[in-house]
Amino acid sequence: MIKRIFLILAILGLSACEQVNQKLGLEDTVKKEAKAEQEAKAVGSACRQSGRAIEDCYAIYSWLPKAGIYTGWREMDEYMRENKLETIVPQLPPPEGPGSKKRKKAAEAASESETKAEAKTESKSEAKAEPKAEKH
C-alpha cells in the first residue's frame, strides 16, 4: 500500500517538474526552440492571411525566428492561391513585442523630461525678454 502511494506521488511529482522548470526558465532548449518555431510558423501564416508583407511580419514579430515566419507565410500563400482565398483585414493592431513596454515607458519619460526642460528655458527666456519700463 505504501509503495503504491509512493509511486503515485513520484509520478505526480515528476509531471510537475516540467511545469516548475518552465516557470523558472529552465526549459529544455530543444523543446523551447521547437515551440518557438511552431509559433513563428503560425504567425507567418496569420500574417499572410491578413495581407501583411513578410517584411512587416518580421518587424512586428522580431522575437520569433524568421525562418519559421517565412515557412508559415509561404505555406499560407500557396494555400490561398490554390483555393483562391482573399485576405482578411486584421481588426486589431499588431501586438507589442517583449520589452517594448519598457522602451515605451523610457521614451515617454525622456520626452516628458525634455518637455519640462523646454518649459523651464522658455520661462527663463520670456522673463529676460520682457521689456523694462522706461523712465521719463
Steps between C-alpha positions, in 0.01 A plus 500: 500500500776745595692409184198587284454835671869574457480402133199724440666792676820447300308503171311814597822664618682424176219633285506825696878536459462608139250768595723624782805505274303692238395760758861536614624534143683168511331354193677257272649711218395251232137513615515878533636543145242258359221693670634832369522353150138384514386839626698676227341279236151576632578873512634492143180332381286756681705785354447372147130442555462855629684641198812618685826506311764257621731789593228653717449166668873475574498849651188449710602158632873556527537262796391198292732315258481642149530158337183381673312817410606463137399133488154573641454803273602304189278200581199724560573688177498174303183386673322829433602501133386140447164561666457856368452648847500872570695663778327582826559852630618492864267670747759556773840667487802269515620403847796666665810289528667397822678795658315758294305616806829584670619688193168684476515607866862611458411701189205662679719587798766647271249710305339613824834614642580677171164679515567613856849621405362692202232658718765616748718655228198667342392651830854625563528649151156664532605658829815641337314614190241710683561869426589715796289805564677816386540790739389843374 
